[in-house]
């Protein structure tokens, strides 16, 4: 009799375990682990990142197309943003906040890579323009003419913009860095215009990018 009771108890325990385990797994699925600071309110994270990520993706579009991996990279960021938004509307708040957080990280990585490219081209252009400015001053002095003061001012503005850009890049704010690298280029190109020197074809993409337009490479003539 006692053996029968023990067997029944064992079977009951197994049944209860098998019922409880899926219930526990379901509960774990319903409450996923937070992949952001657990001290932050989930909906506050969503509200902040839904605004900031949208704004930053929009700001980076032209840069991604001109200097990044193009449409595929841009669409990947957009798709992750859309998925995070969909999870929010389905009231899966933690999953939504997790994906928005990952989207933010991906945007930051893309922006940092782009900012480094802007740094390289901006500093090269700046050096070229400084050389032009020195030649202009020297030639003006030889010909006993007054050099154009605007040239020096523009070069100084470009220097300041590059300094600001590098500071933002060092502080891990690549989107702000890109803004100032663009301002540096803008001032440099104005020097070409004032001195009536043709801008080299190597900077054609940079000129288009400053207009917030996507550069379309011209077909080479045979």
Backbone bond lengths (Angstrom), bond angles and torsions (degrees), N, CA, C in turn:
res aa  C-N    CA-C-N  psi(-1)  N-CA   C-N-CA  omega(-1)  CA-C   N-CA-C  phi
1 X - - - 1.456 - - 1.521 110.34 -
2 X 1.362 113.70 -42.90 1.470 118.40 -179.04 1.506 110.64 -66.54
3 X 1.358 117.83 -38.41 1.465 121.46 179.03 1.514 110.60 -62.36
4 X 1.342 116.82 -40.45 1.460 121.03 178.79 1.507 111.22 -63.60
5 X 1.332 114.92 -38.84 1.470 119.07 179.37 1.534 110.57 -65.83
6 X 1.367 116.09 -41.52 1.463 120.69 -179.78 1.524 110.42 -64.16
7 X 1.336 117.52 -40.67 1.463 121.91 -179.54 1.525 110.34 -64.51
8 X 1.353 114.34 -43.19 1.473 119.01 179.09 1.526 110.80 -62.87
9 X 1.316 115.73 -41.08 1.466 120.60 179.85 1.516 110.71 -64.82
10 X 1.346 115.94 -38.58 1.463 120.85 -179.98 1.525 110.79 -65.80
11 X 1.345 115.52 -45.45 1.474 120.36 179.14 1.524 110.55 -61.28
12 X 1.352 114.86 -42.14 1.469 120.04 179.99 1.528 110.39 -62.97
13 X 1.334 115.90 -39.93 1.470 120.48 -179.41 1.529 110.49 -64.60
14 X 1.345 114.94 -41.45 1.474 119.50 178.73 1.509 110.85 -63.11
15 X 1.334 116.61 -43.79 1.476 121.28 179.76 1.526 110.42 -61.37
16 X 1.353 115.19 -46.62 1.464 119.86 -179.73 1.524 111.21 -62.02
17 X 1.339 116.58 -38.89 1.467 121.16 179.30 1.523 110.37 -63.98
18 X 1.337 115.96 -44.61 1.466 120.76 -178.80 1.529 112.19 -67.16
19 X 1.317 116.19 -28.79 1.466 119.82 177.47 1.518 110.05 -78.65
20 X 1.336 115.84 -40.80 1.464 120.83 -176.04 1.521 112.15 -69.51
21 X 1.348 117.48 -36.03 1.460 121.08 -176.67 1.518 112.96 -62.03
22 X 1.359 119.57 -51.18 1.473 118.66 176.74 1.514 112.51 -60.35
23 X 1.345 116.26 -35.37 1.470 119.69 179.45 1.520 110.05 -63.98
24 X 1.345 116.01 -40.91 1.459 120.27 178.30 1.517 111.07 -65.95
25 X 1.358 116.08 -42.74 1.462 120.29 178.60 1.520 111.05 -62.06
26 X 1.325 116.66 -39.73 1.462 121.24 178.82 1.516 110.80 -63.40
27 X 1.340 114.99 -39.83 1.467 119.85 179.61 1.517 110.53 -64.98
28 X 1.357 116.26 -39.17 1.454 120.82 178.55 1.524 111.25 -65.69
29 X 1.340 116.20 -36.61 1.454 120.60 178.10 1.525 110.79 -68.02
30 X 1.328 115.67 -35.88 1.457 120.05 -178.74 1.525 111.27 -71.06
31 X 1.327 117.93 -27.66 1.455 121.82 -179.85 1.528 109.00 -122.39
32 X 1.313 117.62 80.01 1.467 120.77 -178.49 1.524 111.56 -68.56
33 X 1.300 115.41 160.13 1.462 120.88 -179.96 1.528 110.16 -70.43
34 X 1.314 117.08 137.99 1.466 121.28 179.05 1.530 110.02 -74.34
35 X 1.322 116.25 130.03 1.461 121.95 178.71 1.529 110.24 -104.31
36 X 1.304 115.73 26.05 1.455 122.93 175.97 1.525 106.69 -138.06
37 X 1.302 117.65 175.14 1.467 121.23 -178.45 1.531 110.39 -55.92
38 X 1.311 115.56 118.93 1.472 120.20 -175.57 1.525 112.86 -67.05
39 X 1.328 116.17 -14.44 1.466 119.54 177.78 1.530 111.46 -78.16
40 X 1.336 116.03 -16.79 1.458 119.84 -178.23 1.524 110.86 -82.75
41 X 1.304 115.93 144.58 1.458 121.33 173.89 1.524 109.29 -70.56
42 X 1.324 116.99 132.21 1.463 121.49 -174.23 1.525 112.40 -58.86
43 X 1.326 117.02 -48.49 1.465 119.31 -177.91 1.524 111.82 -68.97
44 X 1.331 116.87 -29.07 1.464 119.87 176.16 1.530 110.18 -66.17
45 X 1.340 116.78 -38.50 1.472 121.47 176.38 1.523 109.83 -62.36
46 X 1.314 116.38 -45.91 1.472 121.04 179.81 1.525 110.90 -61.57
47 X 1.333 116.43 -46.96 1.470 120.12 -178.92 1.528 111.89 -60.40
48 X 1.326 116.03 -42.36 1.470 120.11 -179.06 1.524 111.77 -67.81
49 X 1.334 115.70 -49.82 1.465 119.41 -174.57 1.524 113.30 -74.94
50 X 1.334 117.60 -29.07 1.465 118.60 177.07 1.527 109.99 -63.75
51 X 1.330 116.38 -31.96 1.477 120.88 177.28 1.529 111.18 -80.09
52 X 1.353 116.49 -51.70 1.463 120.46 -174.06 1.527 112.10 -67.20
53 X 1.328 117.62 -42.84 1.462 120.38 -179.80 1.519 111.65 -64.04
54 X 1.333 116.10 -41.63 1.467 120.59 177.64 1.530 110.02 -59.12
55 X 1.335 115.58 -48.47 1.467 121.34 -178.77 1.532 110.91 -61.26
56 X 1.331 117.45 -44.74 1.467 121.27 -176.01 1.521 112.90 -72.08
57 X 1.328 117.38 -36.43 1.468 120.16 175.73 1.526 109.53 -61.86
58 X 1.329 115.33 -42.42 1.469 120.55 178.58 1.529 110.95 -63.13
59 X 1.340 117.16 -43.32 1.462 121.48 -179.63 1.531 112.26 -65.13
60 X 1.330 116.34 -32.07 1.467 120.66 -174.95 1.523 114.53 -88.49
61 X 1.326 116.81 -9.03 1.473 119.67 -172.89 1.529 112.63 -52.27
62 X 1.325 117.63 -55.32 1.468 121.03 -177.18 1.523 111.08 -61.75
63 X 1.329 116.84 -42.71 1.466 120.83 179.90 1.524 111.53 -62.18
64 X 1.335 116.65 -40.59 1.468 120.74 179.60 1.519 110.89 -64.30
65 X 1.323 116.60 -43.07 1.458 120.25 179.86 1.533 112.02 -68.44
66 X 1.333 116.93 -36.20 1.469 120.10 -176.27 1.522 113.82 -84.93
67 X 1.328 117.62 -35.70 1.467 120.35 -173.12 1.531 113.88 -126.84
68 X 1.316 117.02 -10.68 1.458 120.29 -178.69 1.516 112.42 -98.19
69 X 1.329 115.35 -144.74 1.466 120.70 -177.03 1.524 111.89 -97.15
70 X 1.322 115.92 12.90 1.454 120.11 172.28 1.513 115.52 78.12
71 X 1.323 114.58 -150.68 1.458 121.55 -172.43 1.519 113.31 -59.20
72 X 1.337 117.59 -39.86 1.470 120.65 -177.47 1.530 111.21 -61.94
73 X 1.321 117.28 -41.24 1.461 121.08 179.25 1.525 110.85 -67.97
74 X 1.324 115.84 -42.01 1.459 120.22 179.82 1.526 110.71 -64.76
75 X 1.323 117.29 -44.84 1.463 121.72 -179.01 1.524 111.82 -64.76
76 X 1.318 116.74 -33.13 1.469 119.99 178.78 1.531 110.48 -63.68
77 X 1.331 116.08 -42.87 1.468 120.16 178.14 1.528 110.78 -65.82
78 X 1.330 116.37 -41.39 1.466 121.14 179.83 1.527 110.72 -65.19
79 X 1.326 116.30 -43.21 1.467 120.24 -178.08 1.531 111.59 -64.13
80 X 1.328 116.95 -40.98 1.470 119.90 177.75 1.528 110.63 -64.10
81 X 1.316 115.90 -39.28 1.472 120.21 177.90 1.531 110.04 -63.08
82 X 1.326 116.11 -42.88 1.470 120.91 -179.37 1.521 111.25 -65.53
83 X 1.326 117.65 -40.06 1.468 121.71 178.58 1.525 110.89 -64.43
84 X 1.332 116.15 -42.12 1.464 120.10 178.32 1.525 110.69 -62.70
85 X 1.327 115.82 -39.02 1.474 120.61 178.53 1.523 110.66 -65.79
86 X 1.336 116.58 -40.96 1.464 120.97 -179.76 1.528 110.81 -62.65
87 X 1.335 116.23 -40.61 1.463 120.14 178.10 1.529 111.00 -63.57
88 X 1.319 116.30 -35.60 1.461 119.78 177.96 1.527 110.42 -63.62
89 X 1.329 116.87 -46.79 1.461 120.45 -178.18 1.532 111.98 -68.09
90 X 1.332 116.48 -20.94 1.465 120.43 175.06 1.533 110.61 -88.28
91 X 1.332 115.91 5.88 1.468 123.49 178.53 1.536 113.08 65.13
92 X 1.333 116.50 24.28 1.466 121.23 174.05 1.531 106.27 -94.86
93 X 1.317 115.96 73.58 1.448 122.50 -165.83 1.531 114.23 -65.88
94 X 1.319 117.08 -43.61 1.468 119.14 -178.58 1.529 110.35 -66.68
95 X 1.322 116.43 -43.28 1.474 119.43 177.27 1.525 110.67 -61.03
96 X 1.324 114.94 -40.09 1.472 119.70 178.75 1.522 110.64 -62.83
97 X 1.334 116.75 -48.07 1.465 120.99 -179.89 1.532 111.07 -62.67
98 X 1.341 116.91 -37.95 1.468 121.27 177.35 1.524 111.27 -60.86
99 X 1.325 115.83 -45.38 1.464 119.74 -177.42 1.530 111.32 -72.28
100 X 1.318 117.14 -36.78 1.469 120.00 175.26 1.531 109.94 -62.25
101 X 1.344 116.59 -38.49 1.463 121.32 179.09 1.525 110.78 -65.11
102 X 1.344 116.84 -42.38 1.460 120.90 177.90 1.520 110.30 -66.81
103 X 1.319 116.52 -38.14 1.471 121.98 176.76 1.532 110.31 -60.38
104 X 1.324 115.93 -42.05 1.467 121.06 177.94 1.529 110.51 -60.84
105 X 1.327 117.36 -43.48 1.469 121.60 179.90 1.521 110.96 -63.55
106 X 1.337 116.70 -42.35 1.466 120.73 179.98 1.523 111.62 -65.53
107 X 1.318 116.04 -38.21 1.472 120.74 177.02 1.523 109.62 -63.02
108 X 1.321 116.07 -42.57 1.467 120.88 -178.64 1.533 110.95 -64.40
109 X 1.329 116.97 -43.01 1.467 121.01 178.97 1.530 110.33 -61.60
110 X 1.332 116.24 -46.01 1.467 120.75 179.57 1.529 110.74 -62.08
111 X 1.333 116.62 -44.31 1.462 121.17 -178.66 1.526 111.58 -64.54
112 X 1.323 117.38 -37.52 1.469 121.27 179.74 1.521 110.93 -65.80
113 X 1.320 116.96 -43.59 1.473 120.81 177.87 1.524 110.77 -62.49
114 X 1.316 116.22 -40.89 1.465 120.85 179.53 1.524 110.76 -66.93
115 X 1.324 117.02 -44.20 1.467 121.37 -178.77 1.524 111.11 -58.83
116 X 1.321 117.07 -36.81 1.472 120.75 178.75 1.523 111.06 -65.25
117 X 1.327 116.69 -35.40 1.467 120.09 176.64 1.528 110.75 -69.65
118 X 1.336 115.75 -41.39 1.470 119.61 176.62 1.527 110.64 -61.48
119 X 1.312 116.32 -39.31 1.471 121.23 178.61 1.528 110.63 -59.37
120 X 1.329 116.29 -47.29 1.463 121.03 -177.75 1.532 111.92 -61.13
121 X 1.328 116.65 -49.23 1.470 119.58 -177.36 1.532 111.70 -71.35
122 X 1.337 117.19 -36.91 1.465 120.85 -179.70 1.521 111.26 -64.73
123 X 1.312 116.91 -44.09 1.459 120.29 -177.96 1.524 111.34 -69.78
124 X 1.313 117.47 -35.94 1.473 120.19 176.51 1.532 110.02 -65.17
125 X 1.331 116.28 -46.14 1.461 121.24 178.91 1.532 110.18 -61.51
126 X 1.310 116.99 -40.73 1.455 121.93 -179.22 1.531 111.25 -61.99
127 X 1.320 116.86 -43.62 1.466 121.13 178.45 1.525 110.28 -62.61
128 X 1.346 117.03 -43.26 1.467 121.02 178.38 1.524 110.98 -58.91
129 X 1.329 115.81 -41.78 1.465 120.68 -177.25 1.539 110.86 -72.38
130 X 1.317 117.34 -36.12 1.469 119.63 175.82 1.528 110.14 -60.22
131 X 1.317 116.76 -44.21 1.465 121.02 177.57 1.525 110.57 -59.38
132 X 1.329 116.10 -42.72 1.465 120.54 177.71 1.519 111.01 -61.13
133 X 1.333 116.21 -42.25 1.457 120.88 -179.56 1.519 112.30 -63.85
134 X 1.332 116.41 -41.75 1.464 121.01 178.64 1.525 110.25 -64.01
135 X 1.320 116.60 -43.34 1.474 120.46 178.08 1.520 111.07 -61.65
136 X 1.339 115.22 -40.52 1.464 120.40 179.79 1.530 110.62 -62.56
137 X 1.338 116.88 -43.83 1.461 120.66 179.49 1.524 111.27 -65.08
138 X 1.320 115.57 -43.10 1.466 120.45 -178.97 1.527 111.18 -64.23
139 X 1.321 115.92 -45.66 1.467 120.49 -179.80 1.526 110.62 -63.66
140 X 1.336 116.09 -41.77 1.466 120.67 179.24 1.522 110.75 -62.45
141 X 1.331 116.27 -39.73 1.461 120.97 179.40 1.519 111.31 -65.76
142 X 1.326 116.15 -43.44 1.466 120.90 179.84 1.527 110.42 -62.35
143 X 1.327 115.82 -40.92 1.468 121.04 -178.68 1.527 112.04 -85.46
144 X 1.348 115.13 4.93 1.460 122.09 179.65 1.532 112.17 55.23
145 X 1.330 112.94 45.47 1.462 120.21 176.68 1.525 108.58 -118.89
146 X 1.324 114.83 156.97 1.459 119.89 179.06 1.527 109.27 -81.32
147 X 1.346 118.87 124.92 1.477 120.18 178.76 1.522 111.11 -67.03
148 X 1.332 115.33 153.85 1.461 121.13 179.18 1.530 109.21 -70.18
149 X 1.321 116.77 114.32 1.463 121.73 -176.35 1.529 111.97 -65.71
150 X 1.327 116.28 -25.37 1.469 120.32 -178.85 1.525 111.43 -64.16
151 X 1.334 115.79 -32.50 1.466 120.40 -179.66 1.522 110.30 -60.36
152 X 1.314 116.35 -48.68 1.467 120.92 179.87 1.528 111.01 -63.06
153 X 1.337 116.55 -39.32 1.475 120.51 -179.82 1.521 110.89 -64.73
154 X 1.320 116.77 -41.74 1.469 121.07 -179.89 1.527 111.41 -66.36
155 X 1.322 116.17 -40.74 1.466 120.22 177.62 1.520 110.14 -63.71
156 X 1.342 115.93 -39.70 1.462 120.50 177.67 1.529 111.09 -64.87
157 X 1.325 116.38 -41.01 1.473 120.76 177.58 1.530 110.79 -62.20
158 X 1.332 115.87 -41.20 1.465 120.56 178.96 1.524 110.70 -64.57
159 X 1.340 115.92 -39.33 1.473 120.66 178.56 1.524 110.34 -62.03
160 X 1.318 115.78 -43.97 1.463 120.65 179.76 1.531 110.84 -63.77
161 X 1.337 115.96 -43.17 1.469 120.36 -179.34 1.527 110.97 -62.75
162 X 1.319 117.43 -41.20 1.468 121.11 178.81 1.529 110.42 -66.26
163 X 1.323 116.01 -39.83 1.471 120.06 177.09 1.529 110.63 -60.66
164 X 1.330 116.42 -44.74 1.460 120.77 178.57 1.529 111.10 -63.93
165 X 1.338 115.72 -43.31 1.466 120.97 -178.95 1.526 111.18 -61.21
166 X 1.325 116.17 -45.90 1.468 120.08 179.80 1.526 111.39 -64.36
167 X 1.323 116.27 -35.10 1.462 120.47 177.90 1.534 110.52 -64.88
168 X 1.337 116.22 -45.46 1.467 119.68 178.31 1.522 111.30 -64.59
169 X 1.330 116.81 -38.75 1.464 120.52 179.89 1.520 110.23 -64.90
170 X 1.327 116.16 -40.29 1.464 120.57 178.73 1.525 110.94 -65.96
171 X 1.338 116.56 -31.76 1.473 120.92 -179.71 1.529 111.73 -89.16
172 X 1.317 115.58 14.56 1.468 122.29 176.36 1.531 112.36 62.10
173 X 1.337 115.09 42.61 1.460 121.70 174.78 1.533 108.29 -124.66
174 X 1.341 116.27 72.07 1.465 120.54 -171.46 1.523 115.12 -66.74
175 X 1.321 118.13 -31.18 1.468 119.76 -178.68 1.526 110.05 -67.54
176 X 1.331 116.71 -41.59 1.459 120.66 175.26 1.528 110.27 -64.82
177 X 1.344 117.17 -36.60 1.465 121.63 178.61 1.526 110.73 -62.39
178 X 1.325 116.58 -43.54 1.463 120.94 179.23 1.525 110.61 -59.28
179 X 1.329 116.43 -41.87 1.466 120.80 178.81 1.521 110.61 -55.98
180 X 1.328 117.79 -46.84 1.466 121.03 -177.08 1.530 112.56 -75.55
181 X 1.327 117.64 -32.40 1.471 118.94 174.37 1.530 110.13 -62.80
182 X 1.322 116.18 -37.70 1.470 120.22 176.66 1.528 111.02 -64.46
183 X 1.347 117.27 -40.65 1.468 120.67 179.12 1.534 110.05 -64.27
184 X 1.323 116.57 -35.95 1.469 120.46 177.23 1.526 110.06 -62.41
185 X 1.303 116.66 -45.93 1.472 120.75 179.07 1.529 110.51 -61.71
186 X 1.316 115.21 -42.59 1.462 120.87 -178.71 1.539 110.85 -57.18
187 X 1.321 116.41 -46.48 1.466 120.70 178.86 1.530 111.56 -65.83
188 X 1.302 116.93 -38.08 1.469 120.81 179.06 1.524 111.74 -64.30
189 X 1.325 116.92 -42.35 1.462 120.08 -179.74 1.530 111.57 -65.93
190 X 1.325 116.54 -29.71 1.466 119.80 177.75 1.527 111.02 -66.68
191 X 1.329 116.89 -29.33 1.462 120.87 177.00 1.530 109.73 -64.92
192 X 1.324 116.28 -42.91 1.463 120.30 176.37 1.528 110.31 -56.87
193 X 1.334 115.94 -44.95 1.463 121.22 -177.61 1.529 111.14 -63.53
194 X 1.321 116.64 -45.18 1.467 120.54 -178.25 1.523 111.58 -64.99
195 X 1.327 116.05 -41.32 1.463 120.16 -179.67 1.526 112.19 -82.99
196 X 1.333 115.68 -0.31 1.470 122.45 178.58 1.531 111.47 55.26
197 X 1.334 113.24 46.77 1.465 121.20 176.41 1.519 107.65 -112.28
198 X 1.309 116.22 133.86 1.467 120.51 -178.09 1.534 110.75 -68.69
199 X 1.317 115.98 133.30 1.465 120.81 178.62 1.528 109.35 -72.22
200 X 1.342 118.34 128.58 1.476 120.64 -179.02 1.538 112.22 -57.29
201 X 1.313 115.82 148.83 1.471 121.38 179.90 1.524 112.30 -60.80
202 X 1.343 116.92 -23.30 1.467 120.05 -179.02 1.528 111.74 -63.77
203 X 1.341 116.54 -18.59 1.465 120.46 -179.66 1.531 112.09 -104.20
204 X 1.315 116.61 14.73 1.464 120.06 -178.35 1.527 111.67 -61.06
205 X 1.314 116.23 -43.93 1.471 120.28 179.53 1.526 110.76 -63.50
206 X 1.326 116.14 -38.98 1.466 120.46 -179.07 1.528 111.25 -64.33
207 X 1.315 116.65 -37.64 1.467 121.06 178.17 1.529 110.71 -63.91
208 X 1.320 116.41 -42.79 1.468 121.15 179.65 1.521 110.23 -67.50
209 X 1.326 116.36 -41.08 1.466 121.51 -178.85 1.529 111.09 -60.99
210 X 1.326 117.06 -35.89 1.467 120.51 179.83 1.529 112.19 -64.33
211 X 1.316 116.50 -21.54 1.467 120.97 176.58 1.529 111.41 -88.81
212 X 1.336 115.43 7.34 1.472 122.63 -177.74 1.530 110.87 59.68
213 X 1.335 114.76 39.31 1.460 121.36 178.79 1.521 109.69 -119.09
214 X 1.328 115.54 154.37 1.459 120.83 178.39 1.520 109.08 -84.36
215 X 1.317 115.69 128.36 1.463 121.25 -178.35 1.522 110.78 -75.09
216 X 1.309 115.59 131.40 1.460 121.80 176.25 1.524 107.00 -112.78
217 X 1.310 115.89 115.65 1.469 120.17 -176.40 1.520 110.59 -65.58
218 X 1.326 115.16 134.01 1.462 121.00 -179.46 1.523 109.75 -76.42
219 X 1.314 115.08 143.86 1.463 119.74 178.54 1.532 109.48 -71.17
220 X 1.308 114.70 136.78 1.468 119.25 179.32 1.517 110.75 -75.11
221 X 1.304 114.46 134.88 1.471 119.34 178.80 1.510 109.90 -83.64
222 X 1.340 115.29 140.69 1.469 119.93 179.55 1.528 109.81 -75.96
